[in-house]
Amino acid sequence: MLILIEQAADPSLKTYLTQAKKDLEKNKIKSINELFERYPDLRDVATDATEQQCYRSKNYDQQKKYYSGKSKQHAIKTQISVSSTDRIIDVSNSYPGSVHDKAIIDQEKTVEKIPDHVPHRFDSGYQGVKKEHPEKYLILPIKKPRSRELNSLEKEHNKANSKRRVVSEHRFAQIKKFRICSGVYRQPLDTYNQTFRNIAALINFRQQFSSVTA
């Protein structure tokens, strides 16, 4: 049943971004307005990663790989992209806790998945992404220079970005309300990603169902 839950709850979770990209490549979409009309969840996107504690392996190499210096525990990481409509539109593979968030972005080619003119938001842990993809519409917080304080315009930029990017934090909070995605994950690690995806799909289903019945 594990592999069927995502398909039943939100079968487009795996295909939403790839289908949008195909339509753009085949010139089925002629303008940015048409893109937003056909794919409203691409009006504004935020990407972030979360980690969950997992059991400590008896194998030293495995143990070292899954140790997260950030949270000081053995953990497994997953990245999601969330639209401004609060829908989860992409779930990455899951990675050992030692893997940096930026490395997941690169491995998953997350930036390339999102069309060029779509605002794509990140937190300050993704510095360098913008320089690597100058053709993309990437929005990151402005870091405080050593020599001065941020001016009012820069502070306003960071505040607005944080306010719009918080949708990913809201979705992580919802995912962790499910007991299997909070606390220590004690199931086989190769089942973790599908479990995470299933819960993301269920959250999307619940949101869609609520909007229909509202």
PyMOL commands that place a pseudoatom at each C-alpha (Angstrom):
pseudoatom trace, name=CA, resn=MET, resi=1, chain=A, elem=C, hetatm=0, pos=[0.000, 0.000, 0.000]
pseudoatom trace, name=CA, resn=LEU, resi=2, chain=A, elem=C, hetatm=0, pos=[2.916, 2.349, 0.676]
pseudoatom trace, name=CA, resn=ILE, resi=3, chain=A, elem=C, hetatm=0, pos=[3.553, 3.148, -2.982]
pseudoatom trace, name=CA, resn=LEU, resi=4, chain=A, elem=C, hetatm=0, pos=[-0.154, 3.650, -3.749]
pseudoatom trace, name=CA, resn=ILE, resi=5, chain=A, elem=C, hetatm=0, pos=[-0.958, 6.407, -1.254]
pseudoatom trace, name=CA, resn=GLU, resi=6, chain=A, elem=C, hetatm=0, pos=[0.807, 9.196, -3.173]
pseudoatom trace, name=CA, resn=GLN, resi=7, chain=A, elem=C, hetatm=0, pos=[-0.826, 8.128, -6.445]
pseudoatom trace, name=CA, resn=ALA, resi=8, chain=A, elem=C, hetatm=0, pos=[-4.268, 8.125, -4.852]
pseudoatom trace, name=CA, resn=ALA, resi=9, chain=A, elem=C, hetatm=0, pos=[-3.903, 11.377, -2.868]
pseudoatom trace, name=CA, resn=ASP, resi=10, chain=A, elem=C, hetatm=0, pos=[-2.073, 13.564, -5.409]
pseudoatom trace, name=CA, resn=PRO, resi=11, chain=A, elem=C, hetatm=0, pos=[-0.960, 11.830, -8.636]
pseudoatom trace, name=CA, resn=SER, resi=12, chain=A, elem=C, hetatm=0, pos=[0.308, 15.144, -10.067]
pseudoatom trace, name=CA, resn=LEU, resi=13, chain=A, elem=C, hetatm=0, pos=[2.904, 15.646, -7.305]
pseudoatom trace, name=CA, resn=LYS, resi=14, chain=A, elem=C, hetatm=0, pos=[5.493, 13.791, -9.380]
pseudoatom trace, name=CA, resn=THR, resi=15, chain=A, elem=C, hetatm=0, pos=[4.518, 15.324, -12.717]
pseudoatom trace, name=CA, resn=TYR, resi=16, chain=A, elem=C, hetatm=0, pos=[3.484, 18.946, -12.090]
pseudoatom trace, name=CA, resn=LEU, resi=17, chain=A, elem=C, hetatm=0, pos=[6.867, 20.572, -12.790]
pseudoatom trace, name=CA, resn=THR, resi=18, chain=A, elem=C, hetatm=0, pos=[7.890, 18.185, -15.559]
pseudoatom trace, name=CA, resn=GLN, resi=19, chain=A, elem=C, hetatm=0, pos=[4.582, 18.735, -17.376]
pseudoatom trace, name=CA, resn=ALA, resi=20, chain=A, elem=C, hetatm=0, pos=[4.955, 22.522, -17.141]
pseudoatom trace, name=CA, resn=LYS, resi=21, chain=A, elem=C, hetatm=0, pos=[8.481, 22.254, -18.540]
pseudoatom trace, name=CA, resn=LYS, resi=22, chain=A, elem=C, hetatm=0, pos=[7.302, 20.041, -21.423]
pseudoatom trace, name=CA, resn=ASP, resi=23, chain=A, elem=C, hetatm=0, pos=[4.544, 22.510, -22.318]
pseudoatom trace, name=CA, resn=LEU, resi=24, chain=A, elem=C, hetatm=0, pos=[7.076, 25.351, -22.398]
pseudoatom trace, name=CA, resn=GLU, resi=25, chain=A, elem=C, hetatm=0, pos=[9.552, 23.369, -24.507]
pseudoatom trace, name=CA, resn=LYS, resi=26, chain=A, elem=C, hetatm=0, pos=[6.832, 22.418, -27.001]
pseudoatom trace, name=CA, resn=ASN, resi=27, chain=A, elem=C, hetatm=0, pos=[5.681, 26.080, -27.239]
pseudoatom trace, name=CA, resn=LYS, resi=28, chain=A, elem=C, hetatm=0, pos=[2.238, 25.186, -25.919]
pseudoatom trace, name=CA, resn=ILE, resi=29, chain=A, elem=C, hetatm=0, pos=[2.596, 28.187, -23.593]
pseudoatom trace, name=CA, resn=LYS, resi=30, chain=A, elem=C, hetatm=0, pos=[3.318, 31.487, -25.306]
pseudoatom trace, name=CA, resn=SER, resi=31, chain=A, elem=C, hetatm=0, pos=[3.608, 33.939, -22.412]
pseudoatom trace, name=CA, resn=ILE, resi=32, chain=A, elem=C, hetatm=0, pos=[4.232, 34.186, -18.687]
pseudoatom trace, name=CA, resn=ASN, resi=33, chain=A, elem=C, hetatm=0, pos=[0.560, 35.094, -18.149]
pseudoatom trace, name=CA, resn=GLU, resi=34, chain=A, elem=C, hetatm=0, pos=[-0.502, 31.947, -19.971]
pseudoatom trace, name=CA, resn=LEU, resi=35, chain=A, elem=C, hetatm=0, pos=[1.925, 29.938, -17.823]
pseudoatom trace, name=CA, resn=PHE, resi=36, chain=A, elem=C, hetatm=0, pos=[0.388, 31.332, -14.626]
pseudoatom trace, name=CA, resn=GLU, resi=37, chain=A, elem=C, hetatm=0, pos=[-3.111, 30.758, -15.964]
pseudoatom trace, name=CA, resn=ARG, resi=38, chain=A, elem=C, hetatm=0, pos=[-2.429, 27.109, -16.756]
pseudoatom trace, name=CA, resn=TYR, resi=39, chain=A, elem=C, hetatm=0, pos=[-0.131, 26.498, -13.781]
pseudoatom trace, name=CA, resn=PRO, resi=40, chain=A, elem=C, hetatm=0, pos=[-1.293, 28.885, -11.020]
pseudoatom trace, name=CA, resn=ASP, resi=41, chain=A, elem=C, hetatm=0, pos=[0.975, 27.182, -8.467]
pseudoatom trace, name=CA, resn=LEU, resi=42, chain=A, elem=C, hetatm=0, pos=[3.985, 28.611, -10.307]
pseudoatom trace, name=CA, resn=ARG, resi=43, chain=A, elem=C, hetatm=0, pos=[3.217, 32.252, -9.544]
pseudoatom trace, name=CA, resn=ASP, resi=44, chain=A, elem=C, hetatm=0, pos=[5.626, 32.170, -6.599]
pseudoatom trace, name=CA, resn=VAL, resi=45, chain=A, elem=C, hetatm=0, pos=[7.650, 29.243, -5.228]
pseudoatom trace, name=CA, resn=ALA, resi=46, chain=A, elem=C, hetatm=0, pos=[9.684, 28.715, -2.053]
pseudoatom trace, name=CA, resn=THR, resi=47, chain=A, elem=C, hetatm=0, pos=[12.193, 25.889, -1.579]
pseudoatom trace, name=CA, resn=ASP, resi=48, chain=A, elem=C, hetatm=0, pos=[13.671, 24.629, 1.676]
pseudoatom trace, name=CA, resn=ALA, resi=49, chain=A, elem=C, hetatm=0, pos=[14.877, 21.420, 3.312]
pseudoatom trace, name=CA, resn=THR, resi=50, chain=A, elem=C, hetatm=0, pos=[14.073, 19.759, 6.611]
pseudoatom trace, name=CA, resn=GLU, resi=51, chain=A, elem=C, hetatm=0, pos=[15.643, 16.913, 8.519]
pseudoatom trace, name=CA, resn=GLN, resi=52, chain=A, elem=C, hetatm=0, pos=[14.307, 14.243, 10.843]
pseudoatom trace, name=CA, resn=GLN, resi=53, chain=A, elem=C, hetatm=0, pos=[16.215, 12.261, 13.397]
pseudoatom trace, name=CA, resn=CYS, resi=54, chain=A, elem=C, hetatm=0, pos=[16.842, 8.641, 12.443]
pseudoatom trace, name=CA, resn=TYR, resi=55, chain=A, elem=C, hetatm=0, pos=[18.278, 5.681, 14.344]
pseudoatom trace, name=CA, resn=ARG, resi=56, chain=A, elem=C, hetatm=0, pos=[22.017, 5.436, 14.883]
pseudoatom trace, name=CA, resn=SER, resi=57, chain=A, elem=C, hetatm=0, pos=[23.486, 2.674, 12.746]
pseudoatom trace, name=CA, resn=LYS, resi=58, chain=A, elem=C, hetatm=0, pos=[25.915, 0.170, 14.217]
pseudoatom trace, name=CA, resn=ASN, resi=59, chain=A, elem=C, hetatm=0, pos=[27.972, 0.537, 11.047]
pseudoatom trace, name=CA, resn=TYR, resi=60, chain=A, elem=C, hetatm=0, pos=[30.519, 3.340, 11.577]
pseudoatom trace, name=CA, resn=ASP, resi=61, chain=A, elem=C, hetatm=0, pos=[30.576, 4.568, 7.955]
pseudoatom trace, name=CA, resn=GLN, resi=62, chain=A, elem=C, hetatm=0, pos=[26.770, 4.661, 7.846]
pseudoatom trace, name=CA, resn=GLN, resi=63, chain=A, elem=C, hetatm=0, pos=[26.684, 6.378, 11.212]
pseudoatom trace, name=CA, resn=LYS, resi=64, chain=A, elem=C, hetatm=0, pos=[29.139, 9.050, 10.075]
pseudoatom trace, name=CA, resn=LYS, resi=65, chain=A, elem=C, hetatm=0, pos=[27.238, 9.660, 6.831]
pseudoatom trace, name=CA, resn=TYR, resi=66, chain=A, elem=C, hetatm=0, pos=[23.936, 10.276, 8.591]
pseudoatom trace, name=CA, resn=TYR, resi=67, chain=A, elem=C, hetatm=0, pos=[25.323, 12.499, 11.350]
pseudoatom trace, name=CA, resn=SER, resi=68, chain=A, elem=C, hetatm=0, pos=[24.105, 16.082, 10.959]
pseudoatom trace, name=CA, resn=GLY, resi=69, chain=A, elem=C, hetatm=0, pos=[26.469, 18.723, 12.308]
pseudoatom trace, name=CA, resn=LYS, resi=70, chain=A, elem=C, hetatm=0, pos=[23.633, 21.227, 12.112]
pseudoatom trace, name=CA, resn=SER, resi=71, chain=A, elem=C, hetatm=0, pos=[21.296, 19.414, 14.505]
pseudoatom trace, name=CA, resn=LYS, resi=72, chain=A, elem=C, hetatm=0, pos=[23.968, 17.320, 16.296]
pseudoatom trace, name=CA, resn=GLN, resi=73, chain=A, elem=C, hetatm=0, pos=[22.110, 14.067, 15.689]
pseudoatom trace, name=CA, resn=HIS, resi=74, chain=A, elem=C, hetatm=0, pos=[21.775, 11.317, 13.102]
pseudoatom trace, name=CA, resn=ALA, resi=75, chain=A, elem=C, hetatm=0, pos=[19.236, 12.515, 10.581]
pseudoatom trace, name=CA, resn=ILE, resi=76, chain=A, elem=C, hetatm=0, pos=[17.751, 12.194, 7.123]
pseudoatom trace, name=CA, resn=LYS, resi=77, chain=A, elem=C, hetatm=0, pos=[16.989, 15.247, 4.940]
pseudoatom trace, name=CA, resn=THR, resi=78, chain=A, elem=C, hetatm=0, pos=[14.310, 16.002, 2.380]
pseudoatom trace, name=CA, resn=GLN, resi=79, chain=A, elem=C, hetatm=0, pos=[13.660, 19.155, 0.350]
pseudoatom trace, name=CA, resn=ILE, resi=80, chain=A, elem=C, hetatm=0, pos=[10.305, 20.508, -0.790]
pseudoatom trace, name=CA, resn=SER, resi=81, chain=A, elem=C, hetatm=0, pos=[9.149, 23.306, -3.068]
pseudoatom trace, name=CA, resn=VAL, resi=82, chain=A, elem=C, hetatm=0, pos=[5.899, 25.022, -2.082]
pseudoatom trace, name=CA, resn=SER, resi=83, chain=A, elem=C, hetatm=0, pos=[3.744, 27.426, -4.093]
pseudoatom trace, name=CA, resn=SER, resi=84, chain=A, elem=C, hetatm=0, pos=[2.245, 30.667, -2.791]
pseudoatom trace, name=CA, resn=THR, resi=85, chain=A, elem=C, hetatm=0, pos=[-1.079, 28.790, -2.819]
pseudoatom trace, name=CA, resn=ASP, resi=86, chain=A, elem=C, hetatm=0, pos=[0.402, 26.504, -0.114]
pseudoatom trace, name=CA, resn=ARG, resi=87, chain=A, elem=C, hetatm=0, pos=[0.574, 23.484, -2.406]
pseudoatom trace, name=CA, resn=ILE, resi=88, chain=A, elem=C, hetatm=0, pos=[3.632, 21.233, -2.307]
pseudoatom trace, name=CA, resn=ILE, resi=89, chain=A, elem=C, hetatm=0, pos=[4.725, 20.976, -5.941]
pseudoatom trace, name=CA, resn=ASP, resi=90, chain=A, elem=C, hetatm=0, pos=[7.989, 19.059, -5.572]
pseudoatom trace, name=CA, resn=VAL, resi=91, chain=A, elem=C, hetatm=0, pos=[9.548, 16.615, -3.112]
pseudoatom trace, name=CA, resn=SER, resi=92, chain=A, elem=C, hetatm=0, pos=[13.205, 15.647, -3.461]
pseudoatom trace, name=CA, resn=ASN, resi=93, chain=A, elem=C, hetatm=0, pos=[14.872, 12.347, -2.771]
pseudoatom trace, name=CA, resn=SER, resi=94, chain=A, elem=C, hetatm=0, pos=[15.970, 11.954, 0.845]
pseudoatom trace, name=CA, resn=TYR, resi=95, chain=A, elem=C, hetatm=0, pos=[19.633, 12.372, 1.804]
pseudoatom trace, name=CA, resn=PRO, resi=96, chain=A, elem=C, hetatm=0, pos=[21.865, 11.614, 4.798]
pseudoatom trace, name=CA, resn=GLY, resi=97, chain=A, elem=C, hetatm=0, pos=[22.070, 14.351, 7.424]
pseudoatom trace, name=CA, resn=SER, resi=98, chain=A, elem=C, hetatm=0, pos=[25.676, 15.230, 6.508]
pseudoatom trace, name=CA, resn=VAL, resi=99, chain=A, elem=C, hetatm=0, pos=[24.618, 16.462, 3.035]
pseudoatom trace, name=CA, resn=HIS, resi=100, chain=A, elem=C, hetatm=0, pos=[24.345, 20.269, 2.836]
pseudoatom trace, name=CA, resn=ASP, resi=101, chain=A, elem=C, hetatm=0, pos=[21.075, 21.860, 1.667]
pseudoatom trace, name=CA, resn=LYS, resi=102, chain=A, elem=C, hetatm=0, pos=[22.890, 23.494, -1.249]
pseudoatom trace, name=CA, resn=ALA, resi=103, chain=A, elem=C, hetatm=0, pos=[24.227, 20.087, -2.357]
pseudoatom trace, name=CA, resn=ILE, resi=104, chain=A, elem=C, hetatm=0, pos=[20.651, 18.768, -2.465]
pseudoatom trace, name=CA, resn=ILE, resi=105, chain=A, elem=C, hetatm=0, pos=[19.611, 21.697, -4.668]
pseudoatom trace, name=CA, resn=ASP, resi=106, chain=A, elem=C, hetatm=0, pos=[22.445, 20.859, -7.071]
pseudoatom trace, name=CA, resn=GLN, resi=107, chain=A, elem=C, hetatm=0, pos=[21.843, 17.109, -7.036]
pseudoatom trace, name=CA, resn=GLU, resi=108, chain=A, elem=C, hetatm=0, pos=[18.099, 17.482, -7.604]
pseudoatom trace, name=CA, resn=LYS, resi=109, chain=A, elem=C, hetatm=0, pos=[18.530, 20.250, -10.225]
pseudoatom trace, name=CA, resn=THR, resi=110, chain=A, elem=C, hetatm=0, pos=[15.752, 22.073, -8.369]
pseudoatom trace, name=CA, resn=VAL, resi=111, chain=A, elem=C, hetatm=0, pos=[16.530, 25.485, -9.858]
pseudoatom trace, name=CA, resn=GLU, resi=112, chain=A, elem=C, hetatm=0, pos=[16.355, 24.082, -13.388]
pseudoatom trace, name=CA, resn=LYS, resi=113, chain=A, elem=C, hetatm=0, pos=[12.930, 22.534, -12.689]
pseudoatom trace, name=CA, resn=ILE, resi=114, chain=A, elem=C, hetatm=0, pos=[11.294, 25.930, -12.127]
pseudoatom trace, name=CA, resn=PRO, resi=115, chain=A, elem=C, hetatm=0, pos=[10.630, 28.061, -15.269]
pseudoatom trace, name=CA, resn=ASP, resi=116, chain=A, elem=C, hetatm=0, pos=[12.908, 31.088, -15.733]
pseudoatom trace, name=CA, resn=HIS, resi=117, chain=A, elem=C, hetatm=0, pos=[10.453, 33.888, -14.923]
pseudoatom trace, name=CA, resn=VAL, resi=118, chain=A, elem=C, hetatm=0, pos=[8.914, 32.302, -11.831]
pseudoatom trace, name=CA, resn=PRO, resi=119, chain=A, elem=C, hetatm=0, pos=[9.954, 33.952, -8.517]
pseudoatom trace, name=CA, resn=HIS, resi=120, chain=A, elem=C, hetatm=0, pos=[11.850, 31.241, -6.630]
pseudoatom trace, name=CA, resn=ARG, resi=121, chain=A, elem=C, hetatm=0, pos=[12.657, 31.977, -2.974]
pseudoatom trace, name=CA, resn=PHE, resi=122, chain=A, elem=C, hetatm=0, pos=[15.345, 30.581, -0.668]
pseudoatom trace, name=CA, resn=ASP, resi=123, chain=A, elem=C, hetatm=0, pos=[16.758, 31.283, 2.766]
pseudoatom trace, name=CA, resn=SER, resi=124, chain=A, elem=C, hetatm=0, pos=[20.305, 32.476, 3.432]
pseudoatom trace, name=CA, resn=GLY, resi=125, chain=A, elem=C, hetatm=0, pos=[21.676, 28.911, 3.458]
pseudoatom trace, name=CA, resn=TYR, resi=126, chain=A, elem=C, hetatm=0, pos=[21.559, 28.823, -0.339]
pseudoatom trace, name=CA, resn=GLN, resi=127, chain=A, elem=C, hetatm=0, pos=[24.076, 31.577, -1.042]
pseudoatom trace, name=CA, resn=GLY, resi=128, chain=A, elem=C, hetatm=0, pos=[25.767, 31.059, -4.390]
pseudoatom trace, name=CA, resn=VAL, resi=129, chain=A, elem=C, hetatm=0, pos=[22.680, 29.716, -6.160]
pseudoatom trace, name=CA, resn=LYS, resi=130, chain=A, elem=C, hetatm=0, pos=[21.914, 33.104, -7.684]
pseudoatom trace, name=CA, resn=LYS, resi=131, chain=A, elem=C, hetatm=0, pos=[25.388, 33.518, -9.199]
pseudoatom trace, name=CA, resn=GLU, resi=132, chain=A, elem=C, hetatm=0, pos=[25.253, 30.031, -10.664]
pseudoatom trace, name=CA, resn=HIS, resi=133, chain=A, elem=C, hetatm=0, pos=[21.892, 30.695, -12.355]
pseudoatom trace, name=CA, resn=PRO, resi=134, chain=A, elem=C, hetatm=0, pos=[21.818, 34.339, -13.526]
pseudoatom trace, name=CA, resn=GLU, resi=135, chain=A, elem=C, hetatm=0, pos=[19.038, 33.542, -16.020]
pseudoatom trace, name=CA, resn=LYS, resi=136, chain=A, elem=C, hetatm=0, pos=[16.645, 32.511, -13.240]
pseudoatom trace, name=CA, resn=TYR, resi=137, chain=A, elem=C, hetatm=0, pos=[14.429, 34.725, -11.058]
pseudoatom trace, name=CA, resn=LEU, resi=138, chain=A, elem=C, hetatm=0, pos=[15.929, 33.720, -7.701]
pseudoatom trace, name=CA, resn=ILE, resi=139, chain=A, elem=C, hetatm=0, pos=[15.257, 35.670, -4.514]
pseudoatom trace, name=CA, resn=LEU, resi=140, chain=A, elem=C, hetatm=0, pos=[17.509, 35.328, -1.460]
pseudoatom trace, name=CA, resn=PRO, resi=141, chain=A, elem=C, hetatm=0, pos=[17.910, 37.398, 1.713]
pseudoatom trace, name=CA, resn=ILE, resi=142, chain=A, elem=C, hetatm=0, pos=[20.476, 40.187, 1.547]
pseudoatom trace, name=CA, resn=LYS, resi=143, chain=A, elem=C, hetatm=0, pos=[23.304, 39.354, 3.934]
pseudoatom trace, name=CA, resn=LYS, resi=144, chain=A, elem=C, hetatm=0, pos=[24.518, 42.038, 6.290]
pseudoatom trace, name=CA, resn=PRO, resi=145, chain=A, elem=C, hetatm=0, pos=[27.918, 43.374, 5.130]
pseudoatom trace, name=CA, resn=ARG, resi=146, chain=A, elem=C, hetatm=0, pos=[30.726, 43.468, 7.683]
pseudoatom trace, name=CA, resn=SER, resi=147, chain=A, elem=C, hetatm=0, pos=[31.233, 47.198, 7.259]
pseudoatom trace, name=CA, resn=ARG, resi=148, chain=A, elem=C, hetatm=0, pos=[27.677, 48.456, 7.743]
pseudoatom trace, name=CA, resn=GLU, resi=149, chain=A, elem=C, hetatm=0, pos=[24.108, 47.734, 8.745]
pseudoatom trace, name=CA, resn=LEU, resi=150, chain=A, elem=C, hetatm=0, pos=[21.423, 46.901, 6.194]
pseudoatom trace, name=CA, resn=ASN, resi=151, chain=A, elem=C, hetatm=0, pos=[19.541, 49.948, 4.986]
pseudoatom trace, name=CA, resn=SER, resi=152, chain=A, elem=C, hetatm=0, pos=[15.763, 50.253, 5.230]
pseudoatom trace, name=CA, resn=LEU, resi=153, chain=A, elem=C, hetatm=0, pos=[15.184, 49.062, 1.645]
pseudoatom trace, name=CA, resn=GLU, resi=154, chain=A, elem=C, hetatm=0, pos=[17.334, 45.956, 2.198]
pseudoatom trace, name=CA, resn=LYS, resi=155, chain=A, elem=C, hetatm=0, pos=[15.545, 45.193, 5.460]
pseudoatom trace, name=CA, resn=GLU, resi=156, chain=A, elem=C, hetatm=0, pos=[12.189, 45.551, 3.727]
pseudoatom trace, name=CA, resn=HIS, resi=157, chain=A, elem=C, hetatm=0, pos=[13.354, 43.172, 0.983]
pseudoatom trace, name=CA, resn=ASN, resi=158, chain=A, elem=C, hetatm=0, pos=[14.358, 40.555, 3.569]
pseudoatom trace, name=CA, resn=LYS, resi=159, chain=A, elem=C, hetatm=0, pos=[11.104, 40.983, 5.469]
pseudoatom trace, name=CA, resn=ALA, resi=160, chain=A, elem=C, hetatm=0, pos=[8.978, 40.558, 2.317]
pseudoatom trace, name=CA, resn=ASN, resi=161, chain=A, elem=C, hetatm=0, pos=[10.993, 37.520, 1.201]
pseudoatom trace, name=CA, resn=SER, resi=162, chain=A, elem=C, hetatm=0, pos=[10.694, 35.914, 4.620]
pseudoatom trace, name=CA, resn=LYS, resi=163, chain=A, elem=C, hetatm=0, pos=[6.945, 36.530, 4.701]
pseudoatom trace, name=CA, resn=ARG, resi=164, chain=A, elem=C, hetatm=0, pos=[6.437, 34.853, 1.315]
pseudoatom trace, name=CA, resn=ARG, resi=165, chain=A, elem=C, hetatm=0, pos=[8.927, 32.057, 1.952]
pseudoatom trace, name=CA, resn=VAL, resi=166, chain=A, elem=C, hetatm=0, pos=[7.277, 31.021, 5.214]
pseudoatom trace, name=CA, resn=VAL, resi=167, chain=A, elem=C, hetatm=0, pos=[4.830, 28.795, 3.274]
pseudoatom trace, name=CA, resn=SER, resi=168, chain=A, elem=C, hetatm=0, pos=[7.507, 26.076, 3.228]
pseudoatom trace, name=CA, resn=GLU, resi=169, chain=A, elem=C, hetatm=0, pos=[7.853, 26.272, 7.022]
pseudoatom trace, name=CA, resn=HIS, resi=170, chain=A, elem=C, hetatm=0, pos=[4.078, 25.941, 7.373]
pseudoatom trace, name=CA, resn=ARG, resi=171, chain=A, elem=C, hetatm=0, pos=[4.109, 22.806, 5.256]
pseudoatom trace, name=CA, resn=PHE, resi=172, chain=A, elem=C, hetatm=0, pos=[6.990, 21.302, 7.237]
pseudoatom trace, name=CA, resn=ALA, resi=173, chain=A, elem=C, hetatm=0, pos=[4.990, 21.941, 10.414]
pseudoatom trace, name=CA, resn=GLN, resi=174, chain=A, elem=C, hetatm=0, pos=[2.009, 20.119, 8.906]
pseudoatom trace, name=CA, resn=ILE, resi=175, chain=A, elem=C, hetatm=0, pos=[4.160, 17.194, 7.777]
pseudoatom trace, name=CA, resn=LYS, resi=176, chain=A, elem=C, hetatm=0, pos=[5.585, 16.832, 11.275]
pseudoatom trace, name=CA, resn=LYS, resi=177, chain=A, elem=C, hetatm=0, pos=[2.130, 16.617, 12.787]
pseudoatom trace, name=CA, resn=PHE, resi=178, chain=A, elem=C, hetatm=0, pos=[2.135, 13.094, 11.389]
pseudoatom trace, name=CA, resn=ARG, resi=179, chain=A, elem=C, hetatm=0, pos=[3.767, 10.961, 14.045]
pseudoatom trace, name=CA, resn=ILE, resi=180, chain=A, elem=C, hetatm=0, pos=[5.895, 8.975, 11.591]
pseudoatom trace, name=CA, resn=CYS, resi=181, chain=A, elem=C, hetatm=0, pos=[7.590, 12.219, 10.453]
pseudoatom trace, name=CA, resn=SER, resi=182, chain=A, elem=C, hetatm=0, pos=[8.291, 13.498, 13.951]
pseudoatom trace, name=CA, resn=GLY, resi=183, chain=A, elem=C, hetatm=0, pos=[10.600, 12.034, 16.544]
pseudoatom trace, name=CA, resn=VAL, resi=184, chain=A, elem=C, hetatm=0, pos=[13.018, 9.280, 15.541]
pseudoatom trace, name=CA, resn=TYR, resi=185, chain=A, elem=C, hetatm=0, pos=[12.350, 7.452, 12.274]
pseudoatom trace, name=CA, resn=ARG, resi=186, chain=A, elem=C, hetatm=0, pos=[12.847, 3.778, 13.155]
pseudoatom trace, name=CA, resn=GLN, resi=187, chain=A, elem=C, hetatm=0, pos=[11.643, 2.161, 9.927]
pseudoatom trace, name=CA, resn=PRO, resi=188, chain=A, elem=C, hetatm=0, pos=[14.114, 1.042, 7.208]
pseudoatom trace, name=CA, resn=LEU, resi=189, chain=A, elem=C, hetatm=0, pos=[15.700, 4.185, 5.762]
pseudoatom trace, name=CA, resn=ASP, resi=190, chain=A, elem=C, hetatm=0, pos=[14.941, 3.115, 2.196]
pseudoatom trace, name=CA, resn=THR, resi=191, chain=A, elem=C, hetatm=0, pos=[11.214, 3.521, 2.989]
pseudoatom trace, name=CA, resn=TYR, resi=192, chain=A, elem=C, hetatm=0, pos=[11.584, 7.066, 4.317]
pseudoatom trace, name=CA, resn=ASN, resi=193, chain=A, elem=C, hetatm=0, pos=[11.275, 9.029, 1.098]
pseudoatom trace, name=CA, resn=GLN, resi=194, chain=A, elem=C, hetatm=0, pos=[8.076, 7.333, -0.022]
pseudoatom trace, name=CA, resn=THR, resi=195, chain=A, elem=C, hetatm=0, pos=[6.619, 7.834, 3.451]
pseudoatom trace, name=CA, resn=PHE, resi=196, chain=A, elem=C, hetatm=0, pos=[7.481, 11.541, 3.277]
pseudoatom trace, name=CA, resn=ARG, resi=197, chain=A, elem=C, hetatm=0, pos=[6.027, 11.834, -0.228]
pseudoatom trace, name=CA, resn=ASN, resi=198, chain=A, elem=C, hetatm=0, pos=[2.828, 10.103, 0.870]
pseudoatom trace, name=CA, resn=ILE, resi=199, chain=A, elem=C, hetatm=0, pos=[2.306, 12.595, 3.665]
pseudoatom trace, name=CA, resn=ALA, resi=200, chain=A, elem=C, hetatm=0, pos=[3.016, 15.535, 1.321]
pseudoatom trace, name=CA, resn=ALA, resi=201, chain=A, elem=C, hetatm=0, pos=[0.410, 14.131, -1.094]
pseudoatom trace, name=CA, resn=LEU, resi=202, chain=A, elem=C, hetatm=0, pos=[-2.121, 13.691, 1.718]
pseudoatom trace, name=CA, resn=ILE, resi=203, chain=A, elem=C, hetatm=0, pos=[-1.608, 17.305, 2.794]
pseudoatom trace, name=CA, resn=ASN, resi=204, chain=A, elem=C, hetatm=0, pos=[-2.197, 18.466, -0.787]
pseudoatom trace, name=CA, resn=PHE, resi=205, chain=A, elem=C, hetatm=0, pos=[-5.300, 16.285, -0.995]
pseudoatom trace, name=CA, resn=ARG, resi=206, chain=A, elem=C, hetatm=0, pos=[-6.672, 17.697, 2.245]
pseudoatom trace, name=CA, resn=GLN, resi=207, chain=A, elem=C, hetatm=0, pos=[-6.045, 21.255, 1.058]
pseudoatom trace, name=CA, resn=GLN, resi=208, chain=A, elem=C, hetatm=0, pos=[-7.748, 20.596, -2.285]
pseudoatom trace, name=CA, resn=PHE, resi=209, chain=A, elem=C, hetatm=0, pos=[-10.681, 18.857, -0.615]
pseudoatom trace, name=CA, resn=SER, resi=210, chain=A, elem=C, hetatm=0, pos=[-11.088, 21.726, 1.885]
pseudoatom trace, name=CA, resn=SER, resi=211, chain=A, elem=C, hetatm=0, pos=[-11.138, 24.337, -0.891]
pseudoatom trace, name=CA, resn=VAL, resi=212, chain=A, elem=C, hetatm=0, pos=[-13.782, 22.347, -2.799]
pseudoatom trace, name=CA, resn=THR, resi=213, chain=A, elem=C, hetatm=0, pos=[-16.084, 21.961, 0.214]
pseudoatom trace, name=CA, resn=ALA, resi=214, chain=A, elem=C, hetatm=0, pos=[-15.537, 25.503, 1.535]
for i in range(1, 214): cmd.bond("trace and resi %d" % i, "trace and resi %d" % (i + 1))
show_as sticks, trace
zoom trace
